[in-house]
Amino acid sequence: MKKIYHLSTCDTCKKILKELDPPSSYELQDIKEYPLTEEQLKELKHLSGTYEALFSKRARLYKERDLKNKQLSEEDYKILLLEHYTFLKRPVIVNGQKIFIGNSKKEVAAAKASLSE
């Protein structure tokens, strides 16, 4: 599977997509317009190892709900990720069995190298 989960209204996602310039073989999924399904989330967890790895602790709702002061389980992360798109660390780039999560320079550089393979 070659897919990029992103948020079309996110300037960081736009910048990264422009930089990556993904080939037409990649499917783009705007997670606000087309939220993650439970099946998609399970597949992402399989590639990443944990739901927590996919979870953004920078999300506004994370702060608003004071989640940093709660002990969250993997099931909690799963429920929150399915509940609201902002909890997904973006973008998530899937290239076969490789996954790149988030917008750190290192992650984006690794994704870019993987896309050009």
PyMOL commands that set and color helices and strands:
alter all, ss='L'
color gray80, all
select helices_A, chain A and resi 11-20+38-48+52-54+60-64+67-69+74-83+85-87+105-115
alter helices_A, ss='H'
color red, helices_A
select strands_A, chain A and resi 2-6+27-30+92-95+98-101
alter strands_A, ss='S'
color yellow, strands_A
deselect
rebuild
show_as cartoon
